[in-house]
């Protein structure tokens, strides 16, 4: 895994976070982590919550989303 791959995966994560998504679920296996993001829509919209799943393979990108998840959990308290 190269630094360029890390940057690409980090940018995908940051893009979803900037759009208002939050990390809902993480499933890890030998091929990386599957991070499920959810976008909470206002109840008045009548639409279901939107979800996106990213397959994060790079170890540094996995550390990055882990730090975001810890920050997210602290904000929820």
C-alpha positions as CSV (number, residue, x, y, z in Angstrom):
1,X,0.0,0.0,0.0
2,X,1.4,3.4,-1.0
3,X,0.9,6.8,0.4
4,X,-1.2,7.7,-2.7
5,X,-3.6,4.9,-1.8
6,X,-3.9,6.3,1.8
7,X,-4.6,9.8,0.4
8,X,-7.4,8.5,-1.9
9,X,-9.1,6.5,0.9
10,X,-8.7,9.5,3.3
11,X,-10.3,11.8,0.8
12,X,-13.2,9.5,0.3
13,X,-13.8,9.4,4.1
14,X,-13.4,13.2,4.4
15,X,-15.8,13.7,1.5
16,X,-18.6,11.7,3.2
17,X,-17.9,13.4,6.6
18,X,-18.2,16.8,5.0
19,X,-21.5,15.8,3.4
20,X,-22.9,15.1,6.9
21,X,-22.4,11.4,7.1
22,X,-21.3,9.7,10.3
23,X,-19.7,6.3,11.0
24,X,-22.5,3.8,11.8
25,X,-20.8,0.4,11.6
26,X,-17.3,-1.1,11.0
27,X,-16.7,-4.7,9.9
28,X,-13.1,-5.8,9.7
29,X,-11.6,-8.8,8.1
30,X,-8.2,-9.9,6.5
31,X,-8.8,-7.7,3.5
32,X,-9.4,-4.5,5.3
33,X,-12.3,-2.7,6.9
34,X,-15.8,-2.1,5.6
35,X,-17.0,1.2,7.1
36,X,-20.7,2.0,6.8
37,X,-21.6,5.7,6.9
38,X,-25.1,7.0,7.4
39,X,-26.6,10.3,6.6
40,X,-29.4,11.4,8.9
41,X,-32.1,13.2,6.9
42,X,-34.7,15.4,8.5
43,X,-37.9,13.5,9.4
44,X,-39.9,15.8,7.3
45,X,-38.2,14.7,4.1
46,X,-40.1,11.5,3.9
47,X,-37.0,9.7,2.7
48,X,-35.0,6.9,4.3
49,X,-31.6,7.6,5.8
50,X,-28.8,7.3,3.1
51,X,-26.0,4.9,3.7
52,X,-22.6,4.5,2.0
53,X,-20.0,1.7,2.6
54,X,-16.3,2.2,1.9
55,X,-13.8,-0.7,1.7
56,X,-10.7,0.7,3.5
57,X,-7.6,-1.4,2.8
58,X,-4.7,0.9,3.8
59,X,-3.6,0.5,7.4
60,X,-3.0,4.3,7.8
61,X,-6.5,5.0,6.5
62,X,-7.9,2.5,9.0
63,X,-6.1,4.4,11.8
64,X,-7.5,7.6,10.4
65,X,-11.2,6.5,10.4
66,X,-10.6,5.0,13.9
67,X,-9.6,8.4,15.2
68,X,-12.7,10.0,13.6
69,X,-14.8,7.3,15.2
70,X,-13.3,8.1,18.6
71,X,-14.0,11.8,18.1
72,X,-17.5,11.0,17.0
73,X,-18.2,8.9,20.1
74,X,-16.9,11.7,22.4
75,X,-19.2,14.2,20.7
76,X,-22.2,11.9,21.3
77,X,-21.7,11.9,25.0
